Structures are given as C-alpha cells and as structure tokens.
Amino acid sequence: MRLFDPHIHMTSRTTDDYEAMYAAGVRAVVEPAFWLGQPRTSPSSFYDYFDSLLGWEPFRAAQYGIAHHCTIALNPKEANDPRCTPVLDQLPRYLVKDNVVAVGEIGYDSMTPAEDTALSAQLQMAADAELPALVHTPHRDKLAGLHRTIDVVRESALPLDRVLLDHLNETTVKDAKDAGCWLGFSVYPDTKMDEDRMVAILRSYGPEKVLVNSAADWGRSDPLKTRKVADAMLKAGFDDDMVDLVMWRNPVAFYELSGRLHLEVEGTDATHEGNSILRGGE
C-alpha cells in the first residue's frame, strides 16, 4: 500500500514518526506553512521557517525514504497581526522555489477584514505563479466560512478547480463539491474527522477529488492516520484501487497541477549545511 499525506506539519514531529510513517506505507508528504503555536514577532522568523521547509525538512524526510514538498503562505491566523503582514511582500520569491507545490495554508481563521485582504492577495499570487492553492477552512462557523471562501475564490484569478478546500466535514462537503474544488479532510484525534466518519463521507459523496490527511502537528495528533483511514476503507468494503485513488492518486493529481511534484527520493549527503540528524554516534 502506498500512501501520500497531503497535509502534515513534520517540523513538529520526530524522526521516529518518519520511520513509523514509512513502515506504514507513507512515501510522500506535503507540509503547509502554518502557525507555530507561539505568535511570531517579526517577518524574519517566517523566512527562517520557510527556508527550513525548503531545506532541512526534505533532508530529514529523505533519510527515511519519503518525498517531502511544501506549500508557502502567510497563514490566516497571523494575517491578523500587523507585525507579520510584511511577509506578503516577500512571498513571491519563495513561490518560485522548486519544492513549493502550492500556496498555502491560506483562508480564514476568524473571518476578519485582515484575513480577507491576505486571502485575496495570496490567491492572486497563486495565479501569477501558476500554482494551486491549499485553503484552510475555519474551525468555527464552518459553513459560513466555506461560503465566504468560495465567494472570494470566485472573485479571484484562480479557478476553483485549482483550489483544495481543507478541513471539510459533513456540514461543508456538499457545497465544496458543488463548487468544483478539491476536497480535503483532516483525520485528527478528538477534533475534525475520524476514520468511520471519513468512510461514511466516501460512501455518500464518492472518491473523486477527495484527499485525506492527518494534519499532524504539535498538538494531540497522529501521523499514521492516513494508514488508519486506508485500513478502515478496506474493512468497509472498498477495494484496493479505491484506496489507492484516495490515498495516492488524488493527492498526486492535485499537487501535479504545480508542475513541480517529484516523487523519487534521491540520495542525500550525510549532512545538510553541516548538520546531521544523528546524535551520539560516529
């Protein structure tokens, strides 16, 4: 079984997680730029973070046989902080990097005017860079947030079929599907979706343009949720081809819209810019 986790924050995870993910069948991941928990206080901290997503993290992943790509953006939560918004001016120089396969996460957190501005600006950047967009739908007022998101995308230069609407659930899936977007579901302990609910959605709405992710981060989360959903699908009667469509071919198809997705894991040096993931050995 081959698995692609299309939304996981590996910066927050350990090398043990990479090892366990590979053993479970994960061969590719996409890591969206996101909020780190503690607010950033200057644009410079974003640039170091973006550089890590483009360099150190792909290096770590490759040690365990996993292809790593990323998406770059000013996340919606920090779009409300005037200390952070100058990042928008610097994003275009990151969006041309080979390993960047979408603009994201963008979207809404609290649906403020500042978030409107950042979303519109970054949708235009995606269109200019010929990249798709990964859009975070809000965790509160989900349906209203989804409708507002779709309206803003419709007003932008980026077609709806180049947009992945993430963190969907039973409340939002129908309208997202009717809009023609790609459909993202985060399977996360206690919050968001679980395996059984995900299987029920696949039965009701089908597998077309559906992507399932773990969204694993620094909170209580599970980087093996893609495998657990795949196993739940098989147990529920879906065949191997359907599992492969949802867990591999759909994320490949979406991120291939960037023209930059490379799934071959190339050999790496023992160190990245003089640094190693090894500790206490030769």
ChimeraX attribute file (.defattr): number of C-alpha atoms within 10 A of each C-alpha:
attribute: neighborCount
match mode: 1-to-1
recipient: residues
	/A:1	14
	/A:2	16
	/A:3	26
	/A:4	26
	/A:5	27
	/A:6	31
	/A:7	27
	/A:8	22
	/A:9	22
	/A:10	25
	/A:11	19
	/A:12	11
	/A:13	16
	/A:14	10
	/A:15	15
	/A:16	10
	/A:17	15
	/A:18	23
	/A:19	16
	/A:20	14
	/A:21	23
	/A:22	19
	/A:23	12
	/A:24	17
	/A:25	16
	/A:26	25
	/A:27	25
	/A:28	26
	/A:29	24
	/A:30	27
	/A:31	27
	/A:32	28
	/A:33	24
	/A:34	22
	/A:35	15
	/A:36	14
	/A:37	9
	/A:38	6
	/A:39	12
	/A:40	15
	/A:41	13
	/A:42	15
	/A:43	15
	/A:44	13
	/A:45	12
	/A:46	19
	/A:47	15
	/A:48	11
	/A:49	17
	/A:50	19
	/A:51	12
	/A:52	14
	/A:53	26
	/A:54	22
	/A:55	16
	/A:56	18
	/A:57	18
	/A:58	24
	/A:59	24
	/A:60	23
	/A:61	22
	/A:62	19
	/A:63	19
	/A:64	19
	/A:65	19
	/A:66	25
	/A:67	23
	/A:68	29
	/A:69	27
	/A:70	26
	/A:71	28
	/A:72	29
	/A:73	30
	/A:74	26
	/A:75	25
	/A:76	28
	/A:77	19
	/A:78	21
	/A:79	27
	/A:80	20
	/A:81	16
	/A:82	12
	/A:83	14
	/A:84	20
	/A:85	18
	/A:86	15
	/A:87	19
	/A:88	16
	/A:89	9
	/A:90	13
	/A:91	18
	/A:92	17
	/A:93	8
	/A:94	18
	/A:95	22
	/A:96	13
	/A:97	13
	/A:98	15
	/A:99	22
	/A:100	26
	/A:101	30
	/A:102	31
	/A:103	30
	/A:104	28
	/A:105	27
	/A:106	29
	/A:107	33
	/A:108	27
	/A:109	21
	/A:110	16
	/A:111	20
	/A:112	13
	/A:113	11
	/A:114	18
	/A:115	23
	/A:116	18
	/A:117	12
	/A:118	23
	/A:119	27
	/A:120	18
	/A:121	14
	/A:122	24
	/A:123	28
	/A:124	16
	/A:125	22
	/A:126	24
	/A:127	17
	/A:128	13
	/A:129	15
	/A:130	19
	/A:131	26
	/A:132	28
	/A:133	33
	/A:134	30
	/A:135	26
	/A:136	24
	/A:137	29
	/A:138	21
	/A:139	15
	/A:140	12
	/A:141	12
	/A:142	18
	/A:143	19
	/A:144	13
	/A:145	21
	/A:146	25
	/A:147	16
	/A:148	17
	/A:149	23
	/A:150	18
	/A:151	12
	/A:152	15
	/A:153	20
	/A:154	13
	/A:155	11
	/A:156	17
	/A:157	14
	/A:158	20
	/A:159	16
	/A:160	19
	/A:161	14
	/A:162	22
	/A:163	24
	/A:164	27
	/A:165	28
	/A:166	26
	/A:167	23
	/A:168	23
	/A:169	20
	/A:170	12
	/A:171	11
	/A:172	19
	/A:173	21
	/A:174	15
	/A:175	14
	/A:176	23
	/A:177	16
	/A:178	8
	/A:179	15
	/A:180	15
	/A:181	19
	/A:182	22
	/A:183	24
	/A:184	26
	/A:185	24
	/A:186	26
	/A:187	29
	/A:188	21
	/A:189	16
	/A:190	9
	/A:191	11
	/A:192	16
	/A:193	20
	/A:194	18
	/A:195	20
	/A:196	14
	/A:197	15
	/A:198	20
	/A:199	21
	/A:200	14
	/A:201	17
	/A:202	16
	/A:203	13
	/A:204	11
	/A:205	12
	/A:206	13
	/A:207	18
	/A:208	14
	/A:209	20
	/A:210	23
	/A:211	28
	/A:212	28
	/A:213	28
	/A:214	27
	/A:215	27
	/A:216	25
	/A:217	20
	/A:218	13
	/A:219	11
	/A:220	10
	/A:221	17
	/A:222	18
	/A:223	24
	/A:224	23
	/A:225	24
	/A:226	28
	/A:227	23
	/A:228	17
	/A:229	24
	/A:230	24
	/A:231	15
	/A:232	17
	/A:233	23
	/A:234	15
	/A:235	11
	/A:236	13
	/A:237	10
	/A:238	16
	/A:239	11
	/A:240	12
	/A:241	10
	/A:242	18
	/A:243	21
	/A:244	16
	/A:245	19
	/A:246	25
	/A:247	27
	/A:248	22
	/A:249	19
	/A:250	22
	/A:251	27
	/A:252	19
	/A:253	13
	/A:254	24
	/A:255	25
	/A:256	16
	/A:257	16
	/A:258	21
	/A:259	13
	/A:260	16
	/A:261	20
	/A:262	17
	/A:263	14
	/A:264	13
	/A:265	17
	/A:266	13
	/A:267	10
	/A:268	12
	/A:269	11
	/A:270	13
	/A:271	13
	/A:272	15
	/A:273	9
	/A:274	7
	/A:275	9
	/A:276	13
	/A:277	12
	/A:278	9
	/A:279	6
	/A:280	4
	/A:281	4
	/A:282	4
